[in-house]
Amino acid sequence: MTYATEPRRNPTAWAAFWVGLVGLLLMPIPAFIGFFLGGGLSLVAAVLVVIALLKGLARRGKGIAPVVFAGIFVLLTWGGISVGGGIWW
């Protein structure tokens, strides 16, 4: 059985990727602006990461790469916020 005709697309993964990237880029804005914008977007991205990961695993791993990068963006955003990014800088 061949799966060559099945597209390698996971739109939820790409949504998580872009939302996570925007959240990471907005996180350093000081005076709690980055905390709310970047942190809020990273929470949305985290939910999208879980959904996209489950979809990708159900499709035998197709479209997993953007999910991995989105998860990294989310972790970097949370790490930046935990050391004061978006709050005091």
Buried (B, 14 or more C-beta within 10 A) or exposed (E): EEEEEEEEEBEBBBBBBBBBBBBBBBBBBEEEBBBEBBBEBBBBBBEBBBBBBEBBEEBEEBBBBBBBBBBBBBBBBBEBBEEEBBBEE
